[in-house]
Every structure is written in structure tokens, then in C-alpha cells.
Amino acid sequence: MISVAEALQRILKAFGPVPAETVGLGEAFGRVLASDIHARVTQPPHAVSAMDGYAVRAGDVARVPVTLKVIGAVPAGALFEGEVGPGEAVRIFTGAPLPAGADAIVIQEDTEAGDGEVVVKESCKAGNYVRPAGLDFAEGDPGPRAGRLLSARDVGLIAAMNHPWVQVRRRPRVAILATGDEVVMPGEPLGPSQIVSSNGLALAAFVRACGGEPIQLGIAPDKEEQLAALAAGARGADLLLTAGGASVGEHDLVQKVLGEQGLELDFWKIAMRPGKPLMFGQLGGTPMIGLPGNPVSAVVCSLLFARPALNALLGLDRPAHPVQQMVLGGALPENDRRQDYLRSTIAVNGDGRRSATPYGRQDSSMLALLASADGLIVRPPHAPAAAKGELVEVLSFADLVPGL
């Protein structure tokens, strides 16, 4: 068996960013930027008013009260053609360009309007309530960089920088193949020894949450010909995920059948729990991760290995396993030679620190516990017993995959 760290290192060597595609900015949210953005305009393009009020010369209002002649008005989107001279003012509204000659804004609350004139009751300095040209950004300034997962804020900034189209990484195509005679799709008739399949649907949702495009190949029965036929559908995919059949039992056919189809196997056992029988190799140029059939193990292994692989395909620069230190909410015994990932709840203690409490039973068949958990406590191999209150490393689901 190899370690989790070595397995991840060997997997990631097989992946690089997929090609880029151009999309309209309205479709860019949640996509990964493939090229740097630079501003195509200056914002604001001119010095503008930050408030409704009067554009004045600061020197004219150094001593107040003072009465100024109002020579015009300028709303946002318009431009005052004249120039503000001594003793003059222009009525101005938020966002309107500052008239020539003026260097400050007196807000309307500090004035009293008259017939063709305004009384200024509060003095101000030059630059008061004036947004200078380029305050936000200037033409050519850098915006979001390649490799960034675009948020709503990023989309707004790119729009302001006058980019209607952007280059993003295309969504990686991930083929998903579940296996086993014992599983059927939800809603289908159940035989006496069959169970409902959750792996295919859970993995498809996982792939979408990670920014990929799932391709469901179906459920392959434990028959070599049918497994080989369904696996052929992975040609052209960026990644093949199989669920089940990754061990070496007489009914675990994935390794045998795909080996006959040209699978170049790298490894198939990891010193971890849950998820020991995890397989990795190349099938006709397509990287393949063979996940355990157990639904909990399949999801945990997807988080630890498929998610970093998808990050690499998308060109995302972020930690593979972003652990946080939290207070342990319950005692743990010493660990054996396998690295444990314990389903846990996360809460905030009275002192404001986050605590992680493992479930008392960690049976890998218990999918309901995974669904109710907030994260995974990471227990290194041969970790000594840990008492309640000690610090432990935790993988929070919220930090790994939104929507998981």
C-alpha cells in the first residue's frame, strides 16, 4: 500500500489544464478564467461628483456663509460645457463629471438654494466629495487573473472593465461508470439481494460541483463483455471514474477487464480508511481513477483524489487538501498504519473556536452519516490517542466543494 500523499502526487502528474473556450460574460460565473483580464477603459473616465450638491471652487467657500451664483446644472451622464469662475457654482448630481474650474463638491445638505443662487453654509477643501479619474482602475490595469474561479464580484469587475466575452477553461469531461450486479437505479424494481445505486448520481453531482461535465456510462453488470463495452464510452473523456470492482475478488472485474483493454495500472491500494482499494492508471490515454464501490468510500476518495485532478484540469491554483486546525470534540484512540478520515460535525465553541466531533461509529457503509457530517477529521498513520480538547486537522466540506 502507498500513502495518501504519494498517491495524490502520482495522480496529479497525469493532469494538465484543458483547452480554453470563449463564452459571453453572462455565462462566465463559476467558470475558471483562462487568460488575464486588463481594463479596456478608465473608471471613472473623468473626475466625478460623489454626492448630490454643488460644484464649487474651494477657495470661494473657505469662509462661510457665502452666496454663489448658480450658472447651470449637470446630471449623471451629461457634461457641463462652461467653466466655473470666481463666485460661481453648478448644481451637480452623483456620478456627473466635475465641471471645468471647480475642484470641490458642497453637499446639498450644507446649502440653501435661492433664485439663481445658493448659500453655502459649510466650508470644504479641494477634492471634497470628488472621485478623481481612474479612482477605481485605469485603462490597462490588471483585473482577475487566469486560474481564478469567477465569482459574481469578478463578473461585475470584468463587465466594468468593458469585456463582453472572456476566455475560460472548458468544463472537463468526466465519464462515470458504476459496476455490480447488486445495484439498480433509484425507482427500479429491487431483487431480493439488490440495493439502490447512489454512486453514479452522487459522482455526477460531485463532478458538476467541481466544475466538470459528467458523462454517465451506466451501470456495468459483473460480466466482462458488458463492462468492456460500457468502458469504451470513456474514449475522449478527460477522466474516467469507475465505482466498484477495484479490488481483486473474483467478482471485481474492473482491473482484469480494463487491463485487457489496455489499462496501464499505476497503483491500486492506498493506506487509508475509508477507501483502501483505490485504483489509478491510464486507459487509452484517458486517466482513470477506480473508486471503491462503497458509497462513503467513493465520495471520500473523490474529495481526496478526483477533486485535485479536476482542479488541475481546470488550471485552478488551490490547495488539494485545505486542512484547518480545530478543537477535538471527543476522545480518539491511537491509530493503526492507515490514514483515517473520520466523519465529524463542526461547531463553534463558547470561546469562539471551531470544534470537530467525530461520530461514534465510522462504518463505511453508513451514507447517512456522511450526508449529515460537516467535514472529516484527518488522523495520520500511527497517530497517538487524542483527548478531547486537543487540536486536530480537519477537512471542512464547505471549503472543499460548495454544495457537497
N, C-alpha and C positions, 0 to 999 in steps of 0.2 A: 504494500500500500504506500502511496505517496501522500505528502502533506497537502493541505488546502492551498497553501502559498505556492508550492511547486506546481500543483495542478492548474492554478489560475495563470501562472507565468507561462506554462506550456500552451494553454488555450489561447491566450492573448497574442501569441506570436503568429497565429493564423489569421488575424483580422486587421484590416485597414479600412479607411473611410470609403464608403460607396460613392459613386459619381453624384454630381450636383444636378439640380434641375431648377428652372426659373418658375416662380409662382407669383401671382398677384399678391400685393401686401395684405389684402384682406384674408388670404388663405395661409398666412405665414405664422400665425400664432401656434406655439407648441412645436414648431419645426426648428431644425438646427441650422444656423446660418453657415453658409459655405464660403463666403467671401466677406472681407471687411467692408463696412459702410463708412462713407465720408460725406459730410454735409455738402449739398449742392447749392445751398443758399445760406445767407446770413440771417440769424434770428435774434432779436428783431432787426429788420433791414435798416431801420432809422432809429434815432433816439425817439422814444415814445413816452406818453404820459402813463403813469401807473395808477392814476386816480382821476375821478371827475373833479374839475376845478377850473383854474385859470392859469394859462401860461404867461409868465412874467419875467422881467429882468430882476434878478435877486437884489441888485443894488437899489432898485426902486422901492423895495419893501423892507429895507434894513431897519427903517424906523416907521412904526405904525401907531395909530391907524393912518392909512394913506388912501386917497381916491385915485383910481386909474381909469383911463378911457378904454372902453371895450371896442376893439376895432374889427371884430369878427368872431366866428365860431368854427370849430373843426371837430367833426365826429370821427370815430374809428373808421378807417378805410378811405378817408378824404385827406387832402393836403391843403394847408393854408398857403396861398400864393404870395402873400405880402410878407412884411418883416415887422417884428415888434420893436418899436422905438421907445425912447425915454417916456415914462409916464403912461405907457400903453399896456394892454392885456388882451388876450384872446381866450374866449370861452373854449374849453377843451374837455374831451371825454376819454375815458380809459382806452388805451390802445392807439389813440390818434398820434400821428407824428408831431414832434415838438416844432413849432413854427420857428423860422429863422429869427435870430435876435433874442429869443427867450432862452433862459438857462435854468428855470425852476418852475415847479407847479405849486400853486397855493390851493389846497383842497377847498371845496365849496363850503364846507362847514366852518371855515375860518374867514368867510367873506359875507358881505351883504350886497346883493345885486340892486342896482338902481336903473334908471332910464339911460342906457348908453354908457353906464359907468359901473364900477364895482368898488366897494370899500373893503380893503384888505385889513383884517384886524390882528393877524399874527404874522410875524416876520419869518423868513426862511432863508436858507443858504442855497448857493448854486448847486444844482443836482438834486434838489429836493423833489421826491416822487417822480424822478426821471429814470427811465430804463435806457441805458446807452445802447447804441447799435452793437450787435454781437454779444449782448449780455448772456444769452443762452448758449449760442455757438456761432462761429464764423464759417464762411464757405471754406471747405477743405478740412475742417476739424474732424477728428475721428469720432465715429459712433460705435454701435455694437460691433464686436469683433467676430471673425469666423470661429466656429466651435461653440457659440453661445446658443442655448436653448431659449427661443424668443418668447418673452413674456408680453402681457398686454402693454406694459410700460415701454418695452423695446419697440413694439409695433407703433406706438404713438410717436416715439422719438424718430424712428425711420421715416414715418409719414411727414413729420415736421421738417426733416432734412430733405424732403422732396424726392423720395424714391417710391414710385408706384409699383415696382417689381423688385424682387430680391432673389438671390441665388441661395438655395437651401439644399441640404443633403436629401436625396430621395429616401423614402422610407425603406429600410432593409426588409427584404422578403424572407420570411421565416416559415419554412414548411414544418408542419406538426403532424406526427404520426403516432397515434396511440396503438397499443397492441394488447392482445389477450382474448381468449375465447370467453373469459368470465365476465367481460364488461359489455354493457349495452348503453345506448344513448338515453338521456332523460326522456321519459314518456313512452319508451318502447316496452313491449312485454318482457317481463323478467322470468328467466328459467329458474329452476329450483336451486341452482348453485351460482347464479349470476348476480352481479352488483351493477349499480348505475355508474357509468363513467363520468368522472369530473375532470380528468386531466386535460383532455383536448380543449374544452371550453375555458378552463382556468388558464391554460398556457396561452390561448389566443388572446384572452383579456390582458394577460401579463405582457405579451408582445406589443399590443396596442399601447398600453400604459408606458412602455419603454420607447415608444416612437416608431415601432416596426409595423409591418403589414403581414398578418398571419395568413397562411395558406393551409387550410385543413385538408389533409390527405385521407382522413377517415380512421377507422379502427381496423387494424390488421388482425385477423384471427391467427391462431397458432398453426398456420400452415405455410410452409416455405414458399410455395409458388405465389400465394396471395400477398404475403409480406413483401416479396421481391417486386411484385407488380405495383403495389402502392408506393413503395420506397422510390420507384423510378420517377414518381411525380415530383421529387425534390430537385430534379435537374434544373439548373438555372437559378435556384434559390441562393441566398447569401448565407443561410444557416439552416440546418436540419435539426429539429428537436424530436427525439423519439421518447416515448414514455412507456416503460416496462420492457421486459425481455433483455435487460442489460447484464444479467448475471450469467451463470454457467450451468444452470439446471437444464434438464433435458427438454423442458418447455420454453426455455429462454433462448429464443431463436435469433434475436437481432444480431448478435455478434457473428453467429455462424452464417446466416443468410446474407447479411451485408458484406461479410468477408468474401463470400463467393461472388459478390457484385463489384468487388474491387476496393472494399473498405481498407484503408491503411490505418490500423489501430495504433494510437499513441499510448493510452493507458485505460484501465477500466476499474480501478479500485482506489478509493481515497480514504485516508484515516480520519473519518468524520462521522458524526451521528446527528441527525438522520442523513442518509444519502451515500452510504459506503459504495454500493455498486454503480458508480457513475462512469460512463464510457466517453472517450473523446478520440476522434480521428478524422480522416478525410475520405469522403465518398465521391469519387469522380470530380474532384476539385471543389466540392462543397464541404465546408467544415460541418461536422456532426457531433452533437452532444447527446449522448444516450442517457436520459434521466431514469431514475428508478420509477417503477410503476406505482409505488405507494404515493398517494396524492400529497401528503405532507412533505415527504422527501423530495418529490418533484418540484414543489414550489420553493422549498428552501434552497435546493440546488440551482434552480433558475435564478434566484436572487444572487447567489454567490458566484455563479459562472456565466449564465446566459445574459444577465443584465450587463456585466462588464464587457461581454462580447458585443452586445448591441451598442453600448457606448462607443466602443472602438469603431464599429461600422458607421456610426453617425459622426465620428470625429469629435465627440464630447470629451472635454478635458475635466473629469471629475473623479473623486476617489472611488475605487472599486468597492471598498467596504468601509463606509464612513462611520466608524465606531465613536461612541460617546462614553464617557465615564459617568456612571450613575451609582447610587447607593443600593446595595443589595437588600431586598425586602424580605428575604428568608434564607436560612442557612442552606449550604450546599455541601455534599460530601466531596471527598477527593475524586479526581477524575482519572480515567484509565488512559491508554495511549491514543485514543481518538479525540479529535476536537469536537466539542459539543456545541450545539446551537439550541438553546432552551427557550421554548415559547414562554413569553412573560407579559405581564401587564405593566404599564408605566404610569406613574402618578407623581404629583408634586407634593413633597412633604410639607409639614408646617413651617420648617425653616427655609422653604423655597427651593430646596434641592430636589432633583428628579430621582425617583427610586424605581427600580425594576424588580418585580416579584415573580419568580418562576412558578408555573403551575406545578402542583404536587405530583402529577403523573404526566409523563412525557411520551407516552406510547405514540409511535409514528403513524398509527392508523387513525388517530383522532383529529380529523379535519376541523371539527367544530372548535377545538381549542386554538387552532391556527387562525381561524376566522375571527375569534374574539381577542386574540393577542394583539399587543401594540408593538412588539419587537422581539428580538432574540438576544438572550444573554450568551456571550461567547466565552466558552470555557476551554482554554488551551489544553493540549495533551499533558497529562500528569499534574494538572493544577492541584494544589493542596486544598484541603477543606476550607470553605469560606464561611465566616459567621455573618449573621445579619448585621447590616451597618457598614460592612466593608465595601470598597469601591470595586466595581466590575465593568467590563466593556460590554456595550450594548449596541446592537444594530436596530435602530428605530425604523419601522416600516414607513413612517411618514417621510423620513429622509432618503429612503431608498427608491421607492416607486409611488408617486402620488396615485391614489385610487386603489392601491393594493388591498 
